[in-house]
Amino acid sequence: MNCFSYKTILGNIIIYANQHAVTKVCFEKYCREEQLETSIIKEAYTRLNEYFSGKRKQFEIELEYQGTDFQLSVLEQLKKIPYGKTRTYQEIACNIGNPKSAVAVGQACGRNPIPIFIPCHRVIGANGSLVGYNGGISIKKKLLEIERCSCLTTLRILGHPDF
């Protein structure tokens, strides 16, 4: 596995990849392993920058991750949350057919190995509060703000009457 560290608008982000896919994204200051910027890692970083600037709303890049069947079902649901939208932990629990598992959904989100690409930042508390994010609440807030601003800009460009 290879990794490379980048300075971004969110602070340092380390992207990990094997020969075929992105495997991990971390919000850390230092990469503990020897760094090697592979083509997959570089492409992932390019797409992140496009996302940060509001130009990218979907990531078409290979991702590879592991987890329990429950965790994998949660991660698959997270990938279905549309850009600029949010879901509650309870909604995700219901979507995977386990309505009493909202707390476990939160734990699975916290173990998401590839944040941003798998948008766990789009999951919020039942009362609309920003709770839990492995990069910290301030990063979660910034990611949601990027999406909100981009969606508002798109509506303004399209001439939406409310904007």
PyMOL CGO cylinders between C-alpha atoms (Angstrom):
from pymol import cmd
from pymol.cgo import CYLINDER

trace = [
    CYLINDER, 0.00, 0.00, 0.00, 1.20, 3.50, -0.86, 0.3, 1, 1, 1, 1, 1, 1,
    CYLINDER, 1.20, 3.50, -0.86, 0.32, 6.86, 0.65, 0.3, 1, 1, 1, 1, 1, 1,
    CYLINDER, 0.32, 6.86, 0.65, 0.88, 10.53, 0.01, 0.3, 1, 1, 1, 1, 1, 1,
    CYLINDER, 0.88, 10.53, 0.01, 0.12, 13.58, 2.15, 0.3, 1, 1, 1, 1, 1, 1,
    CYLINDER, 0.12, 13.58, 2.15, -1.43, 16.76, 0.75, 0.3, 1, 1, 1, 1, 1, 1,
    CYLINDER, -1.43, 16.76, 0.75, -2.21, 20.18, 2.18, 0.3, 1, 1, 1, 1, 1, 1,
    CYLINDER, -2.21, 20.18, 2.18, -5.84, 21.02, 1.46, 0.3, 1, 1, 1, 1, 1, 1,
    CYLINDER, -5.84, 21.02, 1.46, -8.43, 23.57, 2.51, 0.3, 1, 1, 1, 1, 1, 1,
    CYLINDER, -8.43, 23.57, 2.51, -9.30, 21.13, 5.31, 0.3, 1, 1, 1, 1, 1, 1,
    CYLINDER, -9.30, 21.13, 5.31, -5.72, 20.72, 6.49, 0.3, 1, 1, 1, 1, 1, 1,
    CYLINDER, -5.72, 20.72, 6.49, -3.50, 17.74, 5.76, 0.3, 1, 1, 1, 1, 1, 1,
    CYLINDER, -3.50, 17.74, 5.76, -5.12, 14.76, 4.10, 0.3, 1, 1, 1, 1, 1, 1,
    CYLINDER, -5.12, 14.76, 4.10, -3.32, 11.49, 3.52, 0.3, 1, 1, 1, 1, 1, 1,
    CYLINDER, -3.32, 11.49, 3.52, -4.56, 9.30, 0.68, 0.3, 1, 1, 1, 1, 1, 1,
    CYLINDER, -4.56, 9.30, 0.68, -3.69, 5.61, 0.67, 0.3, 1, 1, 1, 1, 1, 1,
    CYLINDER, -3.69, 5.61, 0.67, -4.04, 3.29, -2.31, 0.3, 1, 1, 1, 1, 1, 1,
    CYLINDER, -4.04, 3.29, -2.31, -3.04, -0.13, -3.50, 0.3, 1, 1, 1, 1, 1, 1,
    CYLINDER, -3.04, -0.13, -3.50, -2.36, -0.88, -7.17, 0.3, 1, 1, 1, 1, 1, 1,
    CYLINDER, -2.36, -0.88, -7.17, -6.06, -0.77, -8.04, 0.3, 1, 1, 1, 1, 1, 1,
    CYLINDER, -6.06, -0.77, -8.04, -7.99, 1.55, -5.75, 0.3, 1, 1, 1, 1, 1, 1,
    CYLINDER, -7.99, 1.55, -5.75, -8.07, 4.16, -3.01, 0.3, 1, 1, 1, 1, 1, 1,
    CYLINDER, -8.07, 4.16, -3.01, -8.14, 2.27, 0.30, 0.3, 1, 1, 1, 1, 1, 1,
    CYLINDER, -8.14, 2.27, 0.30, -8.02, 4.94, 3.00, 0.3, 1, 1, 1, 1, 1, 1,
    CYLINDER, -8.02, 4.94, 3.00, -8.20, 8.69, 3.60, 0.3, 1, 1, 1, 1, 1, 1,
    CYLINDER, -8.20, 8.69, 3.60, -6.95, 10.23, 6.85, 0.3, 1, 1, 1, 1, 1, 1,
    CYLINDER, -6.95, 10.23, 6.85, -7.05, 13.70, 8.35, 0.3, 1, 1, 1, 1, 1, 1,
    CYLINDER, -7.05, 13.70, 8.35, -3.58, 13.55, 9.87, 0.3, 1, 1, 1, 1, 1, 1,
    CYLINDER, -3.58, 13.55, 9.87, -0.55, 15.80, 9.92, 0.3, 1, 1, 1, 1, 1, 1,
    CYLINDER, -0.55, 15.80, 9.92, 2.03, 13.21, 8.99, 0.3, 1, 1, 1, 1, 1, 1,
    CYLINDER, 2.03, 13.21, 8.99, 2.19, 10.08, 6.92, 0.3, 1, 1, 1, 1, 1, 1,
    CYLINDER, 2.19, 10.08, 6.92, 3.96, 7.46, 9.02, 0.3, 1, 1, 1, 1, 1, 1,
    CYLINDER, 3.96, 7.46, 9.02, 4.87, 5.34, 6.03, 0.3, 1, 1, 1, 1, 1, 1,
    CYLINDER, 4.87, 5.34, 6.03, 7.25, 6.21, 3.23, 0.3, 1, 1, 1, 1, 1, 1,
    CYLINDER, 7.25, 6.21, 3.23, 5.35, 8.36, 0.79, 0.3, 1, 1, 1, 1, 1, 1,
    CYLINDER, 5.35, 8.36, 0.79, 4.88, 7.47, -2.85, 0.3, 1, 1, 1, 1, 1, 1,
    CYLINDER, 4.88, 7.47, -2.85, 2.50, 9.48, -5.02, 0.3, 1, 1, 1, 1, 1, 1,
    CYLINDER, 2.50, 9.48, -5.02, 1.06, 6.91, -7.40, 0.3, 1, 1, 1, 1, 1, 1,
    CYLINDER, 1.06, 6.91, -7.40, -1.21, 7.71, -10.33, 0.3, 1, 1, 1, 1, 1, 1,
    CYLINDER, -1.21, 7.71, -10.33, -4.26, 6.48, -8.37, 0.3, 1, 1, 1, 1, 1, 1,
    CYLINDER, -4.26, 6.48, -8.37, -3.40, 8.70, -5.40, 0.3, 1, 1, 1, 1, 1, 1,
    CYLINDER, -3.40, 8.70, -5.40, -2.74, 11.70, -7.65, 0.3, 1, 1, 1, 1, 1, 1,
    CYLINDER, -2.74, 11.70, -7.65, -6.05, 11.19, -9.45, 0.3, 1, 1, 1, 1, 1, 1,
    CYLINDER, -6.05, 11.19, -9.45, -7.89, 10.95, -6.12, 0.3, 1, 1, 1, 1, 1, 1,
    CYLINDER, -7.89, 10.95, -6.12, -6.28, 14.21, -4.98, 0.3, 1, 1, 1, 1, 1, 1,
    CYLINDER, -6.28, 14.21, -4.98, -7.22, 15.93, -8.25, 0.3, 1, 1, 1, 1, 1, 1,
    CYLINDER, -7.22, 15.93, -8.25, -10.83, 14.85, -7.78, 0.3, 1, 1, 1, 1, 1, 1,
    CYLINDER, -10.83, 14.85, -7.78, -10.80, 16.05, -4.15, 0.3, 1, 1, 1, 1, 1, 1,
    CYLINDER, -10.80, 16.05, -4.15, -9.64, 19.49, -5.29, 0.3, 1, 1, 1, 1, 1, 1,
    CYLINDER, -9.64, 19.49, -5.29, -12.42, 19.58, -7.88, 0.3, 1, 1, 1, 1, 1, 1,
    CYLINDER, -12.42, 19.58, -7.88, -14.88, 18.66, -5.12, 0.3, 1, 1, 1, 1, 1, 1,
    CYLINDER, -14.88, 18.66, -5.12, -13.47, 21.34, -2.79, 0.3, 1, 1, 1, 1, 1, 1,
    CYLINDER, -13.47, 21.34, -2.79, -13.92, 23.97, -5.52, 0.3, 1, 1, 1, 1, 1, 1,
    CYLINDER, -13.92, 23.97, -5.52, -17.53, 22.90, -6.16, 0.3, 1, 1, 1, 1, 1, 1,
    CYLINDER, -17.53, 22.90, -6.16, -16.78, 21.51, -9.63, 0.3, 1, 1, 1, 1, 1, 1,
    CYLINDER, -16.78, 21.51, -9.63, -17.20, 17.84, -8.74, 0.3, 1, 1, 1, 1, 1, 1,
    CYLINDER, -17.20, 17.84, -8.74, -20.32, 16.33, -7.21, 0.3, 1, 1, 1, 1, 1, 1,
    CYLINDER, -20.32, 16.33, -7.21, -19.53, 12.62, -7.65, 0.3, 1, 1, 1, 1, 1, 1,
    CYLINDER, -19.53, 12.62, -7.65, -16.38, 10.59, -7.38, 0.3, 1, 1, 1, 1, 1, 1,
    CYLINDER, -16.38, 10.59, -7.38, -15.89, 8.07, -10.16, 0.3, 1, 1, 1, 1, 1, 1,
    CYLINDER, -15.89, 8.07, -10.16, -12.85, 6.37, -8.73, 0.3, 1, 1, 1, 1, 1, 1,
    CYLINDER, -12.85, 6.37, -8.73, -12.17, 2.83, -7.57, 0.3, 1, 1, 1, 1, 1, 1,
    CYLINDER, -12.17, 2.83, -7.57, -12.50, 2.36, -3.82, 0.3, 1, 1, 1, 1, 1, 1,
    CYLINDER, -12.50, 2.36, -3.82, -11.55, -0.74, -1.88, 0.3, 1, 1, 1, 1, 1, 1,
    CYLINDER, -11.55, -0.74, -1.88, -12.53, -1.27, 1.74, 0.3, 1, 1, 1, 1, 1, 1,
    CYLINDER, -12.53, -1.27, 1.74, -13.41, -3.98, 4.19, 0.3, 1, 1, 1, 1, 1, 1,
    CYLINDER, -13.41, -3.98, 4.19, -15.69, -4.37, 7.18, 0.3, 1, 1, 1, 1, 1, 1,
    CYLINDER, -15.69, -4.37, 7.18, -18.42, -6.48, 8.65, 0.3, 1, 1, 1, 1, 1, 1,
    CYLINDER, -18.42, -6.48, 8.65, -21.54, -7.11, 6.59, 0.3, 1, 1, 1, 1, 1, 1,
    CYLINDER, -21.54, -7.11, 6.59, -23.32, -4.47, 8.68, 0.3, 1, 1, 1, 1, 1, 1,
    CYLINDER, -23.32, -4.47, 8.68, -20.55, -1.88, 8.15, 0.3, 1, 1, 1, 1, 1, 1,
    CYLINDER, -20.55, -1.88, 8.15, -20.47, -2.58, 4.42, 0.3, 1, 1, 1, 1, 1, 1,
    CYLINDER, -20.47, -2.58, 4.42, -24.25, -2.15, 4.16, 0.3, 1, 1, 1, 1, 1, 1,
    CYLINDER, -24.25, -2.15, 4.16, -23.96, 1.23, 5.93, 0.3, 1, 1, 1, 1, 1, 1,
    CYLINDER, -23.96, 1.23, 5.93, -21.11, 2.35, 3.64, 0.3, 1, 1, 1, 1, 1, 1,
    CYLINDER, -21.11, 2.35, 3.64, -23.13, 1.39, 0.58, 0.3, 1, 1, 1, 1, 1, 1,
    CYLINDER, -23.13, 1.39, 0.58, -26.06, 3.48, 1.87, 0.3, 1, 1, 1, 1, 1, 1,
    CYLINDER, -26.06, 3.48, 1.87, -23.75, 6.44, 2.48, 0.3, 1, 1, 1, 1, 1, 1,
    CYLINDER, -23.75, 6.44, 2.48, -22.66, 6.35, -1.15, 0.3, 1, 1, 1, 1, 1, 1,
    CYLINDER, -22.66, 6.35, -1.15, -26.32, 6.79, -2.15, 0.3, 1, 1, 1, 1, 1, 1,
    CYLINDER, -26.32, 6.79, -2.15, -26.81, 10.09, -0.30, 0.3, 1, 1, 1, 1, 1, 1,
    CYLINDER, -26.81, 10.09, -0.30, -27.01, 12.77, -2.99, 0.3, 1, 1, 1, 1, 1, 1,
    CYLINDER, -27.01, 12.77, -2.99, -24.56, 15.67, -3.08, 0.3, 1, 1, 1, 1, 1, 1,
    CYLINDER, -24.56, 15.67, -3.08, -25.83, 18.56, -0.98, 0.3, 1, 1, 1, 1, 1, 1,
    CYLINDER, -25.83, 18.56, -0.98, -28.32, 16.40, 0.92, 0.3, 1, 1, 1, 1, 1, 1,
    CYLINDER, -28.32, 16.40, 0.92, -28.19, 14.87, 4.38, 0.3, 1, 1, 1, 1, 1, 1,
    CYLINDER, -28.19, 14.87, 4.38, -29.69, 11.85, 6.07, 0.3, 1, 1, 1, 1, 1, 1,
    CYLINDER, -29.69, 11.85, 6.07, -30.03, 10.99, 9.73, 0.3, 1, 1, 1, 1, 1, 1,
    CYLINDER, -30.03, 10.99, 9.73, -28.46, 7.97, 11.38, 0.3, 1, 1, 1, 1, 1, 1,
    CYLINDER, -28.46, 7.97, 11.38, -32.02, 6.71, 11.90, 0.3, 1, 1, 1, 1, 1, 1,
    CYLINDER, -32.02, 6.71, 11.90, -32.85, 7.04, 8.20, 0.3, 1, 1, 1, 1, 1, 1,
    CYLINDER, -32.85, 7.04, 8.20, -29.75, 5.03, 7.29, 0.3, 1, 1, 1, 1, 1, 1,
    CYLINDER, -29.75, 5.03, 7.29, -30.71, 2.39, 9.86, 0.3, 1, 1, 1, 1, 1, 1,
    CYLINDER, -30.71, 2.39, 9.86, -34.17, 2.11, 8.31, 0.3, 1, 1, 1, 1, 1, 1,
    CYLINDER, -34.17, 2.11, 8.31, -32.72, 1.99, 4.79, 0.3, 1, 1, 1, 1, 1, 1,
    CYLINDER, -32.72, 1.99, 4.79, -30.60, -1.03, 5.67, 0.3, 1, 1, 1, 1, 1, 1,
    CYLINDER, -30.60, -1.03, 5.67, -33.62, -2.76, 7.21, 0.3, 1, 1, 1, 1, 1, 1,
    CYLINDER, -33.62, -2.76, 7.21, -32.52, -2.42, 10.83, 0.3, 1, 1, 1, 1, 1, 1,
    CYLINDER, -32.52, -2.42, 10.83, -34.45, 0.55, 12.29, 0.3, 1, 1, 1, 1, 1, 1,
    CYLINDER, -34.45, 0.55, 12.29, -33.16, 0.01, 15.84, 0.3, 1, 1, 1, 1, 1, 1,
    CYLINDER, -33.16, 0.01, 15.84, -29.51, 0.30, 14.82, 0.3, 1, 1, 1, 1, 1, 1,
    CYLINDER, -29.51, 0.30, 14.82, -29.02, 4.08, 14.62, 0.3, 1, 1, 1, 1, 1, 1,
    CYLINDER, -29.02, 4.08, 14.62, -26.20, 3.99, 17.20, 0.3, 1, 1, 1, 1, 1, 1,
    CYLINDER, -26.20, 3.99, 17.20, -24.47, 1.16, 15.34, 0.3, 1, 1, 1, 1, 1, 1,
    CYLINDER, -24.47, 1.16, 15.34, -24.85, 3.16, 12.10, 0.3, 1, 1, 1, 1, 1, 1,
    CYLINDER, -24.85, 3.16, 12.10, -23.02, 6.01, 13.82, 0.3, 1, 1, 1, 1, 1, 1,
    CYLINDER, -23.02, 6.01, 13.82, -20.25, 3.63, 14.84, 0.3, 1, 1, 1, 1, 1, 1,
    CYLINDER, -20.25, 3.63, 14.84, -19.99, 2.30, 11.28, 0.3, 1, 1, 1, 1, 1, 1,
    CYLINDER, -19.99, 2.30, 11.28, -19.76, 5.88, 9.99, 0.3, 1, 1, 1, 1, 1, 1,
    CYLINDER, -19.76, 5.88, 9.99, -16.95, 6.50, 12.46, 0.3, 1, 1, 1, 1, 1, 1,
    CYLINDER, -16.95, 6.50, 12.46, -15.07, 3.54, 11.02, 0.3, 1, 1, 1, 1, 1, 1,
    CYLINDER, -15.07, 3.54, 11.02, -15.49, 4.70, 7.42, 0.3, 1, 1, 1, 1, 1, 1,
    CYLINDER, -15.49, 4.70, 7.42, -11.99, 4.21, 5.98, 0.3, 1, 1, 1, 1, 1, 1,
    CYLINDER, -11.99, 4.21, 5.98, -12.51, 6.56, 3.02, 0.3, 1, 1, 1, 1, 1, 1,
    CYLINDER, -12.51, 6.56, 3.02, -14.28, 9.73, 4.21, 0.3, 1, 1, 1, 1, 1, 1,
    CYLINDER, -14.28, 9.73, 4.21, -15.35, 12.32, 1.65, 0.3, 1, 1, 1, 1, 1, 1,
    CYLINDER, -15.35, 12.32, 1.65, -15.29, 9.69, -1.13, 0.3, 1, 1, 1, 1, 1, 1,
    CYLINDER, -15.29, 9.69, -1.13, -17.80, 7.74, 0.98, 0.3, 1, 1, 1, 1, 1, 1,
    CYLINDER, -17.80, 7.74, 0.98, -19.75, 10.74, 2.30, 0.3, 1, 1, 1, 1, 1, 1,
    CYLINDER, -19.75, 10.74, 2.30, -20.32, 10.00, 5.98, 0.3, 1, 1, 1, 1, 1, 1,
    CYLINDER, -20.32, 10.00, 5.98, -20.21, 13.79, 6.53, 0.3, 1, 1, 1, 1, 1, 1,
    CYLINDER, -20.21, 13.79, 6.53, -23.75, 13.86, 5.07, 0.3, 1, 1, 1, 1, 1, 1,
    CYLINDER, -23.75, 13.86, 5.07, -25.14, 11.94, 8.06, 0.3, 1, 1, 1, 1, 1, 1,
    CYLINDER, -25.14, 11.94, 8.06, -26.52, 14.11, 10.85, 0.3, 1, 1, 1, 1, 1, 1,
    CYLINDER, -26.52, 14.11, 10.85, -28.31, 13.72, 14.17, 0.3, 1, 1, 1, 1, 1, 1,
    CYLINDER, -28.31, 13.72, 14.17, -32.08, 13.29, 14.33, 0.3, 1, 1, 1, 1, 1, 1,
    CYLINDER, -32.08, 13.29, 14.33, -32.49, 16.92, 15.45, 0.3, 1, 1, 1, 1, 1, 1,
    CYLINDER, -32.49, 16.92, 15.45, -30.32, 18.20, 12.57, 0.3, 1, 1, 1, 1, 1, 1,
    CYLINDER, -30.32, 18.20, 12.57, -27.20, 18.58, 14.69, 0.3, 1, 1, 1, 1, 1, 1,
    CYLINDER, -27.20, 18.58, 14.69, -23.73, 17.88, 13.36, 0.3, 1, 1, 1, 1, 1, 1,
    CYLINDER, -23.73, 17.88, 13.36, -22.59, 14.99, 15.50, 0.3, 1, 1, 1, 1, 1, 1,
    CYLINDER, -22.59, 14.99, 15.50, -19.64, 12.68, 15.12, 0.3, 1, 1, 1, 1, 1, 1,
    CYLINDER, -19.64, 12.68, 15.12, -17.05, 12.79, 12.38, 0.3, 1, 1, 1, 1, 1, 1,
    CYLINDER, -17.05, 12.79, 12.38, -13.65, 11.12, 12.38, 0.3, 1, 1, 1, 1, 1, 1,
    CYLINDER, -13.65, 11.12, 12.38, -12.07, 14.31, 11.02, 0.3, 1, 1, 1, 1, 1, 1,
    CYLINDER, -12.07, 14.31, 11.02, -13.81, 16.47, 13.62, 0.3, 1, 1, 1, 1, 1, 1,
    CYLINDER, -13.81, 16.47, 13.62, -17.03, 18.45, 13.55, 0.3, 1, 1, 1, 1, 1, 1,
    CYLINDER, -17.03, 18.45, 13.55, -15.32, 21.51, 12.03, 0.3, 1, 1, 1, 1, 1, 1,
    CYLINDER, -15.32, 21.51, 12.03, -14.31, 19.48, 8.96, 0.3, 1, 1, 1, 1, 1, 1,
    CYLINDER, -14.31, 19.48, 8.96, -17.79, 17.96, 8.69, 0.3, 1, 1, 1, 1, 1, 1,
    CYLINDER, -17.79, 17.96, 8.69, -19.24, 21.48, 8.78, 0.3, 1, 1, 1, 1, 1, 1,
    CYLINDER, -19.24, 21.48, 8.78, -16.82, 22.68, 6.06, 0.3, 1, 1, 1, 1, 1, 1,
    CYLINDER, -16.82, 22.68, 6.06, -17.70, 19.75, 3.80, 0.3, 1, 1, 1, 1, 1, 1,
    CYLINDER, -17.70, 19.75, 3.80, -21.43, 20.39, 4.16, 0.3, 1, 1, 1, 1, 1, 1,
    CYLINDER, -21.43, 20.39, 4.16, -20.84, 24.10, 3.54, 0.3, 1, 1, 1, 1, 1, 1,
    CYLINDER, -20.84, 24.10, 3.54, -18.92, 23.33, 0.33, 0.3, 1, 1, 1, 1, 1, 1,
    CYLINDER, -18.92, 23.33, 0.33, -21.88, 21.30, -0.90, 0.3, 1, 1, 1, 1, 1, 1,
    CYLINDER, -21.88, 21.30, -0.90, -24.47, 23.84, 0.24, 0.3, 1, 1, 1, 1, 1, 1,
    CYLINDER, -24.47, 23.84, 0.24, -22.68, 26.74, -1.45, 0.3, 1, 1, 1, 1, 1, 1,
    CYLINDER, -22.68, 26.74, -1.45, -22.16, 24.77, -4.64, 0.3, 1, 1, 1, 1, 1, 1,
    CYLINDER, -22.16, 24.77, -4.64, -25.84, 23.81, -4.76, 0.3, 1, 1, 1, 1, 1, 1,
    CYLINDER, -25.84, 23.81, -4.76, -26.91, 27.43, -4.17, 0.3, 1, 1, 1, 1, 1, 1,
    CYLINDER, -26.91, 27.43, -4.17, -24.57, 28.64, -6.93, 0.3, 1, 1, 1, 1, 1, 1,
    CYLINDER, -24.57, 28.64, -6.93, -26.03, 26.05, -9.32, 0.3, 1, 1, 1, 1, 1, 1,
    CYLINDER, -26.03, 26.05, -9.32, -29.57, 27.18, -8.48, 0.3, 1, 1, 1, 1, 1, 1,
    CYLINDER, -29.57, 27.18, -8.48, -28.60, 30.83, -9.05, 0.3, 1, 1, 1, 1, 1, 1,
    CYLINDER, -28.60, 30.83, -9.05, -27.01, 29.99, -12.41, 0.3, 1, 1, 1, 1, 1, 1,
    CYLINDER, -27.01, 29.99, -12.41, -30.10, 28.05, -13.45, 0.3, 1, 1, 1, 1, 1, 1,
    CYLINDER, -30.10, 28.05, -13.45, -32.27, 31.03, -12.53, 0.3, 1, 1, 1, 1, 1, 1,
    CYLINDER, -32.27, 31.03, -12.53, -34.16, 29.37, -9.68, 0.3, 1, 1, 1, 1, 1, 1,
    CYLINDER, -34.16, 29.37, -9.68, -36.80, 31.91, -8.50, 0.3, 1, 1, 1, 1, 1, 1,
    CYLINDER, -36.80, 31.91, -8.50, -35.82, 31.62, -4.81, 0.3, 1, 1, 1, 1, 1, 1,
    CYLINDER, -35.82, 31.62, -4.81, -32.23, 32.65, -5.46, 0.3, 1, 1, 1, 1, 1, 1,
]
cmd.load_cgo(trace, "trace")
